[in-house]
Amino acid sequence: MTLNITIDADSGSAPYEQLRAQISEQARAGALPVGYKLPTVRGLAEELGLAANTVAKAYRALESDGVIETRGRNGTFVAAAGDAAERQAAAAAAGYAERARRLGLGRAQALAAVQAALRAEYGE
């Protein structure tokens, strides 16, 4: 089991975002199983030709999203990401639904706003 990351210098996405997205996707797809030990920040930075701060920023974002967890000196590991991501998405959706209702949007209007935001986010 190895971490398979490719950073595209010509991409419109920042390197830390590419790294964050690829680790997140691999964890959710099961390519990186729960408990998989990730390389150190410095080790991964050297391997990918990135600054250590870039990798550290990606790791912080992944930890904030519940995808990885740091266990002190023992290292950084893939967490039970799917459950955490789904819980966070459900909480965000509930907050949006409440806010849309308070703003007086009907169900169809609220859904249309979400669909437009998703199309913009996913580039569709």
Backbone torsions as a table, in degrees:
resi	resn	phi	psi	omega
1	MET	NA	119.7	178.6
2	THR	-131.4	154.6	176.1
3	LEU	-77.5	127.3	-176.8
4	ASN	-116.1	95.3	-175.7
5	ILE	-122.4	134.1	175.1
6	THR	-128.0	124.3	178.0
7	ILE	-102.6	123.7	-179.6
8	ASP	-99.4	108.5	-178.2
9	ALA	-63.3	-24.2	-178.6
10	ASP	-90.5	-0.5	-179.2
11	SER	-70.7	154.2	175.5
12	GLY	-76.8	-12.0	179.5
13	SER	-90.8	144.0	177.5
14	ALA	-65.1	149.1	-179.8
15	PRO	-54.5	-40.7	-179.5
16	TYR	-64.3	-35.2	179.7
17	GLU	-70.9	-38.9	176.0
18	GLN	-61.6	-44.6	179.1
19	LEU	-63.4	-46.9	179.6
20	ARG	-58.9	-47.4	-177.3
21	ALA	-64.5	-41.7	-177.9
22	GLN	-68.8	-41.5	177.7
23	ILE	-66.1	-42.9	179.8
24	SER	-60.3	-46.3	-179.3
25	GLU	-65.0	-42.8	179.8
26	GLN	-65.0	-35.7	177.6
27	ALA	-68.3	-44.1	-178.9
28	ARG	-67.4	-33.7	-179.2
29	ALA	-80.1	-10.9	-179.6
30	GLY	89.6	-0.7	176.9
31	ALA	-65.8	-29.8	172.1
32	LEU	-114.3	102.0	-175.2
33	PRO	-71.4	159.2	175.4
34	VAL	-55.6	132.1	179.8
35	GLY	94.2	-7.2	178.5
36	TYR	-63.3	129.7	-179.9
37	LYS	-84.5	121.7	178.5
38	LEU	-81.1	156.2	176.1
39	PRO	-63.1	159.8	175.0
40	THR	-64.6	161.3	178.0
41	VAL	-56.8	-49.6	-178.3
42	ARG	-65.1	-41.5	-179.4
43	GLY	-62.3	-45.1	179.5
44	LEU	-69.6	-37.1	178.0
45	ALA	-60.4	-44.7	178.5
46	GLU	-63.6	-45.2	-177.9
47	GLU	-60.6	-39.0	-176.2
48	LEU	-94.4	-6.8	-178.0
49	GLY	72.1	34.4	180.0
50	LEU	-112.8	164.0	172.9
51	ALA	-72.6	146.3	178.8
52	ALA	-58.3	-36.2	179.3
53	ASN	-63.6	-31.7	178.4
54	THR	-66.2	-46.5	178.7
55	VAL	-66.3	-42.1	179.6
56	ALA	-60.7	-39.6	178.6
57	LYS	-63.8	-42.5	177.7
58	ALA	-63.8	-44.3	179.3
59	TYR	-62.2	-41.0	178.2
60	ARG	-62.0	-43.0	178.9
61	ALA	-64.4	-42.0	179.0
62	LEU	-65.2	-37.8	178.4
63	GLU	-68.3	-40.0	177.1
64	SER	-62.3	-35.0	179.3
65	ASP	-80.3	-7.0	-179.7
66	GLY	81.7	13.1	-178.7
67	VAL	-81.2	-37.6	179.1
68	ILE	-127.4	164.4	175.6
69	GLU	-139.0	141.4	178.2
70	THR	-100.4	130.3	-179.3
71	ARG	-112.9	58.5	178.3
72	GLY	55.8	-131.7	-177.3
73	ARG	-74.2	-11.0	179.4
74	ASN	-73.6	-20.6	176.7
75	GLY	120.1	-168.5	-177.8
76	THR	-117.3	132.8	-172.7
77	PHE	-130.2	154.3	174.1
78	VAL	-70.6	128.9	179.1
79	ALA	-93.1	179.3	175.5
80	ALA	-74.5	73.0	-168.8
81	ALA	-65.5	-41.0	-175.8
82	GLY	-56.6	-47.6	-179.4
83	ASP	-62.7	-46.4	-178.5
84	ALA	-64.0	-42.8	-179.1
85	ALA	-64.7	-42.3	179.9
86	GLU	-65.3	-39.9	177.7
87	ARG	-63.0	-44.4	-179.4
88	GLN	-65.9	-39.7	178.4
89	ALA	-64.8	-42.0	179.0
90	ALA	-63.6	-40.8	178.8
91	ALA	-65.2	-41.6	178.4
92	ALA	-64.5	-41.3	179.4
93	ALA	-64.2	-41.0	179.1
94	ALA	-64.4	-41.8	177.7
95	GLY	-62.9	-41.4	178.3
96	TYR	-64.4	-44.7	-178.7
97	ALA	-59.9	-42.9	179.0
98	GLU	-64.1	-44.4	-179.0
99	ARG	-64.7	-42.7	179.5
100	ALA	-62.2	-40.9	178.6
101	ARG	-64.3	-43.4	179.2
102	ARG	-64.0	-30.6	178.3
103	LEU	-78.0	-6.7	178.0
104	GLY	86.4	14.6	178.0
105	LEU	-77.5	141.3	173.1
106	GLY	-77.6	169.0	-178.9
107	ARG	-55.9	-46.1	-178.2
108	ALA	-64.5	-40.6	179.1
109	GLN	-65.6	-42.8	180.0
110	ALA	-63.6	-43.6	179.4
111	LEU	-65.2	-40.6	178.6
112	ALA	-61.9	-39.0	178.8
113	ALA	-64.4	-41.8	178.7
114	VAL	-65.0	-45.1	-179.3
115	GLN	-62.4	-39.4	178.0
116	ALA	-65.1	-41.1	179.2
117	ALA	-65.3	-41.0	178.9
118	LEU	-65.7	-41.1	177.7
119	ARG	-60.5	-42.8	179.8
120	ALA	-66.3	-41.5	-178.1
121	GLU	-67.8	-41.0	-176.2
122	TYR	-93.9	2.8	175.6
123	GLY	66.7	37.8	-179.1
124	GLU	-99.1	NA	NA
